[in-house]
Amino acid sequence: MKNAFRTPLVRWYRAHARDLPWRHPDTTPWQSLVSEIMLGQTPVVRVAPVYSEWIQRWPTAADTANATPAQILRLWGRLGYPRRALRLREAAVAIERDHQGQVPNTEGELRALPGVGEYTAAAVLAFAYGQRIAVLDTNVRRVIARAVSGTAAAPATLNNAERDLARSLLPRSHAAAAEWSIAIMEFGALICTARNPDCTHCPISTQCAWRAAGYPEPTHVSARRQAWAGTDRQCRGTVMAALRHSNKPVGRTDLTWHDAAQLERCLDSLLDDGLIDLTSEGRFELPN
């Protein structure tokens, strides 16, 4: 049964995998970590050009550690959730300080790095080090839920049953397991998508438990995507954009936002997060 899923999916991946810069054979473990942090909550199309510029400028952990927070935040640009950028720099500092500049190759050491959680650690171990470990992002969880469990979507929260099932699907060899992990992830991103899955071009449609069950609806309601317009996130993003594009500190009157109270709240939260600094003249700038 396992081979019935694995063989056609891996064959599909070899024929249809996207040519992404972090998949090139000369990608280092550090560069793999950079890509995974960037991809955490941002689409591939937005990440690819920023990743390429980042690696050209700071190819190693040491290079990133030596960059200032302001430089990091400016290059991060509009990838969103800029705290990830600062955590990535903090991870680089920790790698230089504690691991002689080498990205660790154990799950425990990876998860001890700033900004690295269960998924990111597993992805680095599989894709950078070729280890046999289940890599569970939203795409992989959805494919396993549909193809194996016969449900439209994975549970709202990752659970041990999912982890055990994903591990049971791994090939025995480390190299084959790593390829399987990237293949099922790519398949979920391109074919077995959350909305409008392309079942016509699915290489495992005849084995899919969800299809066999008549495509039952999800048993739980997915969380609605947070609105953007008018939110604190948009306000914070507006402030960050103004500071990224200014070569000098910016005053409150230079920040254009329709709600003065919301702007003050967001400025306070950005200061608390370490994403901006307040100068002695009461103006704002990126941290140095």
Backbone torsions as a table, in degrees:
resi	resn	phi	psi	omega
1	MET	NA	-42.6	-178.6
2	LYS	-62.7	-44.6	179.3
3	ASN	-64.1	-27.9	179.2
4	ALA	-63.1	-29.0	174.8
5	PHE	-88.4	-45.7	-169.4
6	ARG	-68.0	-47.7	-173.9
7	THR	-60.1	-51.1	-179.8
8	PRO	-67.8	-32.5	179.5
9	LEU	-69.0	-42.9	178.7
10	VAL	-66.3	-40.1	177.7
11	ARG	-61.6	-42.7	177.8
12	TRP	-61.0	-44.1	-178.7
13	TYR	-61.2	-44.5	-178.7
14	ARG	-61.2	-28.3	-178.7
15	ALA	-89.2	-26.4	-169.2
16	HIS	-124.7	2.4	-177.4
17	ALA	-58.7	137.8	176.6
18	ARG	-70.9	147.7	177.5
19	ASP	-87.6	88.4	-177.3
20	LEU	-103.5	144.1	-171.2
21	PRO	-61.2	-30.5	-179.2
22	TRP	-81.0	-1.6	176.2
23	ARG	-98.4	-2.0	-179.8
24	HIS	-65.9	147.2	-173.3
25	PRO	-62.5	-21.1	-179.4
26	ASP	-91.2	8.1	178.0
27	THR	-65.8	128.3	-179.4
28	THR	-86.9	164.2	175.7
29	PRO	-56.6	-37.8	177.6
30	TRP	-63.3	-44.4	180.0
31	GLN	-65.4	-34.4	174.5
32	SER	-63.1	-42.1	177.9
33	LEU	-63.0	-42.7	177.6
34	VAL	-57.0	-47.2	-177.8
35	SER	-62.9	-40.9	-177.8
36	GLU	-68.1	-38.6	176.6
37	ILE	-64.6	-42.3	179.6
38	MET	-65.6	-38.9	-175.0
39	LEU	-78.8	-7.6	-173.6
40	GLY	-51.0	-45.1	-177.5
41	GLN	-137.5	27.6	-175.0
42	THR	-138.6	136.9	-179.0
43	PRO	-62.6	151.2	-179.0
44	VAL	-54.5	-42.2	-174.4
45	VAL	-62.4	-30.3	177.9
46	ARG	-84.6	-29.9	-176.7
47	VAL	-75.6	-41.6	-169.6
48	ALA	-52.0	-50.6	-178.2
49	PRO	-68.1	-35.2	179.2
50	VAL	-69.2	-41.3	177.8
51	TYR	-59.1	-46.8	-177.5
52	SER	-62.0	-41.6	178.8
53	GLU	-67.4	-40.1	179.3
54	TRP	-59.8	-48.7	-176.9
55	ILE	-67.4	-33.3	176.4
56	GLN	-66.0	-36.7	-176.7
57	ARG	-86.5	-41.8	-176.7
58	TRP	-130.6	75.8	-173.6
59	PRO	-70.9	-18.7	-176.3
60	THR	-122.7	166.7	175.3
61	ALA	-61.3	-38.5	179.8
62	ALA	-61.6	-41.6	178.5
63	ASP	-61.6	-43.2	-179.3
64	THR	-67.8	-41.5	179.6
65	ALA	-61.7	-32.1	-177.8
66	ASN	-84.0	-10.6	176.7
67	ALA	-75.7	151.3	177.5
68	THR	-80.9	155.7	175.1
69	PRO	-54.8	-37.6	-180.0
70	ALA	-63.4	-42.8	177.6
71	GLN	-62.4	-42.0	179.4
72	ILE	-61.2	-47.0	-176.7
73	LEU	-68.4	-34.1	178.6
74	ARG	-66.8	-42.3	-179.8
75	LEU	-72.6	-33.2	177.4
76	TRP	-59.0	-36.2	173.0
77	GLY	57.2	-123.9	-173.2
78	ARG	-100.7	24.9	177.5
79	LEU	-67.9	-19.6	177.9
80	GLY	89.6	160.3	-179.3
81	TYR	46.2	64.1	-172.6
82	PRO	-63.8	-15.1	174.8
83	ARG	-59.7	-27.0	176.6
84	ARG	-60.3	-37.2	180.0
85	ALA	-63.5	-43.6	179.7
86	LEU	-68.1	-37.5	177.7
87	ARG	-65.1	-35.8	179.0
88	LEU	-64.3	-42.1	176.5
89	ARG	-64.5	-41.0	178.3
90	GLU	-62.9	-37.1	176.6
91	ALA	-63.8	-40.3	178.0
92	ALA	-61.8	-42.1	178.2
93	VAL	-62.1	-43.0	179.7
94	ALA	-65.6	-37.6	179.2
95	ILE	-65.6	-41.8	177.4
96	GLU	-65.8	-42.2	-174.7
97	ARG	-74.8	-42.5	-169.1
98	ASP	-107.5	-15.3	-172.8
99	HIS	-131.2	24.2	177.5
100	GLN	52.4	34.0	175.8
101	GLY	80.8	3.4	-178.5
102	GLN	-107.0	132.1	176.2
103	VAL	-62.9	126.5	-178.0
104	PRO	-63.5	155.7	-176.7
105	ASN	-116.8	26.8	172.2
106	THR	-124.0	149.4	-176.5
107	GLU	-62.1	-43.2	-178.2
108	GLY	-61.8	-44.7	-179.8
109	GLU	-68.1	-37.7	177.9
110	LEU	-65.0	-44.4	-177.3
111	ARG	-71.1	-14.0	175.1
112	ALA	-79.6	-12.7	179.0
113	LEU	-75.7	145.4	177.5
114	PRO	-56.6	133.1	174.7
115	GLY	79.2	4.3	-177.7
116	VAL	-107.4	118.0	178.6
117	GLY	-109.5	-164.6	-175.3
118	GLU	-59.1	-49.1	-177.7
119	TYR	-64.3	-49.7	-176.0
120	THR	-60.3	-42.8	178.8
121	ALA	-60.7	-46.0	-179.7
122	ALA	-63.4	-40.6	-179.3
123	ALA	-63.3	-42.9	179.1
124	VAL	-65.2	-42.8	179.8
125	LEU	-62.8	-40.1	-179.0
126	ALA	-75.5	-50.7	-169.6
127	PHE	-86.7	-29.4	179.4
128	ALA	-94.1	-35.0	-175.0
129	TYR	-112.6	-0.6	175.8
130	GLY	63.9	31.7	-177.5
131	GLN	-87.5	159.5	179.9
132	ARG	-89.3	95.7	-178.1
133	ILE	-151.1	142.4	179.5
134	ALA	-73.8	129.9	179.2
135	VAL	-111.7	110.5	-170.6
136	LEU	-115.1	90.9	169.2
137	ASP	-99.5	-176.3	-175.9
138	THR	-63.8	-34.1	179.6
139	ASN	-66.9	-46.4	-179.2
140	VAL	-64.3	-43.7	-179.5
141	ARG	-60.9	-40.2	-179.7
142	ARG	-66.7	-43.4	-179.9
143	VAL	-63.1	-45.2	-179.8
144	ILE	-65.2	-41.4	179.0
145	ALA	-59.0	-43.6	-177.3
146	ARG	-76.4	-55.1	-171.6
147	ALA	-69.0	-37.8	-174.0
148	VAL	-100.8	-46.5	-174.1
149	SER	-91.1	-15.8	176.8
150	GLY	78.0	21.1	178.1
151	THR	-113.2	153.8	-173.7
152	ALA	-70.3	-27.2	-176.2
153	ALA	-149.5	157.0	175.9
154	ALA	-72.3	161.0	175.9
155	PRO	-56.3	158.5	-178.0
156	ALA	-60.2	-33.1	-178.6
157	THR	-124.3	134.8	178.1
158	LEU	-59.9	132.5	-177.9
159	ASN	-128.1	171.5	-175.9
160	ASN	-66.4	-30.8	177.6
161	ALA	-62.3	-40.7	176.5
162	GLU	-64.0	-43.9	179.6
163	ARG	-60.0	-45.3	-179.0
164	ASP	-63.8	-42.1	179.7
165	LEU	-64.3	-43.5	179.7
166	ALA	-62.6	-40.4	178.9
167	ARG	-64.8	-36.7	-178.5
168	SER	-66.5	-21.8	-179.3
169	LEU	-86.8	-11.1	-177.6
170	LEU	-68.3	136.0	170.7
171	PRO	-61.6	161.9	-176.8
172	ARG	-70.2	-40.6	-176.1
173	SER	-78.5	148.4	-179.0
174	HIS	-64.3	-44.6	-177.6
175	ALA	-63.8	-43.1	179.5
176	ALA	-67.3	-36.3	179.5
177	ALA	-65.6	-41.5	179.1
178	ALA	-64.0	-41.1	178.8
179	GLU	-67.3	-40.0	177.0
180	TRP	-59.5	-41.8	-178.0
181	SER	-62.1	-43.7	179.7
182	ILE	-74.1	-31.0	-179.7
183	ALA	-67.0	-46.3	-178.2
184	ILE	-69.8	-31.6	176.7
185	MET	-66.5	-45.2	179.4
186	GLU	-64.8	-39.3	178.5
187	PHE	-61.6	-42.3	177.8
188	GLY	-66.7	-31.7	-179.6
189	ALA	-76.1	-31.7	-172.4
190	LEU	-108.3	-32.7	-174.0
191	ILE	-114.8	-59.1	-176.3
192	CYS	-89.0	62.2	-174.7
193	THR	-77.4	164.6	-177.8
194	ALA	-62.2	-43.3	178.9
195	ARG	-115.0	139.0	178.0
196	ASN	54.3	56.8	176.4
197	PRO	-60.8	143.1	-176.7
198	ASP	-89.8	73.3	-176.3
199	CYS	-65.0	-24.3	-179.9
200	THR	-62.7	-34.7	-178.0
201	HIS	-106.3	19.0	-178.6
202	CYS	-81.4	124.5	-178.6
203	PRO	-75.5	-9.5	179.6
204	ILE	-121.5	23.9	-176.4
205	SER	-60.0	-35.3	-178.3
206	THR	-73.9	-17.8	178.3
207	GLN	-101.1	-4.6	-172.2
208	CYS	-72.8	120.2	-179.2
209	ALA	-67.5	-32.1	179.4
210	TRP	-67.8	-42.9	177.4
211	ARG	-64.3	-43.7	-179.6
212	ALA	-62.2	-29.9	-179.5
213	ALA	-84.6	0.7	178.5
214	GLY	87.3	25.2	178.7
215	TYR	54.8	59.3	179.4
216	PRO	-62.9	149.8	179.5
217	GLU	-69.2	159.3	177.4
218	PRO	-59.4	147.5	179.5
219	THR	-87.9	-7.2	176.5
220	HIS	-135.3	156.4	-179.0
221	VAL	-89.1	124.4	178.4
222	SER	-69.7	147.1	178.2
223	ALA	-64.9	136.6	178.6
224	ARG	-70.9	143.3	178.5
225	ARG	-66.0	133.5	-178.1
226	GLN	-64.2	136.1	176.5
227	ALA	-64.1	160.9	-177.4
228	TRP	-112.5	-49.6	-174.3
229	ALA	-60.5	125.7	175.5
230	GLY	81.7	-0.7	-177.2
231	THR	-84.3	168.2	173.9
232	ASP	-60.6	-34.6	178.8
233	ARG	-60.3	-43.1	179.2
234	GLN	-67.1	-41.2	179.3
235	CYS	-61.8	-47.1	178.2
236	ARG	-60.4	-42.4	179.2
237	GLY	-62.6	-36.1	178.1
238	THR	-64.8	-43.3	178.0
239	VAL	-62.8	-47.8	-178.4
240	MET	-60.9	-40.7	179.9
241	ALA	-63.6	-41.4	179.6
242	ALA	-61.9	-41.2	-179.2
243	LEU	-73.1	-36.2	179.0
244	ARG	-63.1	-34.4	-173.6
245	HIS	-95.2	5.8	179.1
246	SER	-110.1	139.1	178.0
247	ASN	-96.2	12.7	176.2
248	LYS	-148.4	162.3	179.8
249	PRO	-57.8	149.7	-174.4
250	VAL	-114.0	134.2	178.4
251	GLY	-88.0	164.7	178.9
252	ARG	-57.2	-40.0	-177.0
253	THR	-69.1	-15.6	178.1
254	ASP	-86.4	-9.2	-178.1
255	LEU	-96.1	117.6	-175.9
256	THR	-92.3	113.0	175.9
257	TRP	-153.5	142.2	-170.5
258	HIS	-75.9	-18.8	-174.5
259	ASP	-120.2	105.6	-175.2
260	ALA	-63.2	-39.9	-179.5
261	ALA	-66.2	-40.8	178.5
262	GLN	-65.9	-39.1	178.3
263	LEU	-61.3	-44.0	178.7
264	GLU	-62.0	-42.3	179.1
265	ARG	-61.4	-42.6	-178.2
266	CYS	-71.8	-35.9	175.1
267	LEU	-61.9	-42.5	178.2
268	ASP	-62.2	-41.3	-178.3
269	SER	-69.7	-35.5	177.3
270	LEU	-67.4	-36.7	175.4
271	LEU	-65.3	-43.8	179.6
272	ASP	-62.0	-35.8	-178.7
273	ASP	-80.2	-4.6	-179.0
274	GLY	74.9	17.4	-177.7
275	LEU	-88.5	-20.4	175.5
276	ILE	-138.6	160.0	176.2
277	ASP	-120.1	154.5	175.7
278	LEU	-106.6	124.3	-179.3
279	THR	-80.1	168.6	179.3
280	SER	-64.9	-19.2	178.0
281	GLU	-90.4	4.7	178.1
282	GLY	80.7	22.4	177.6
283	ARG	-108.9	171.3	-173.4
284	PHE	-117.1	144.4	178.3
285	GLU	-151.4	164.9	175.7
286	LEU	-70.5	149.0	-178.2
287	PRO	-68.3	146.2	179.7
288	ASN	-118.9	NA	NA
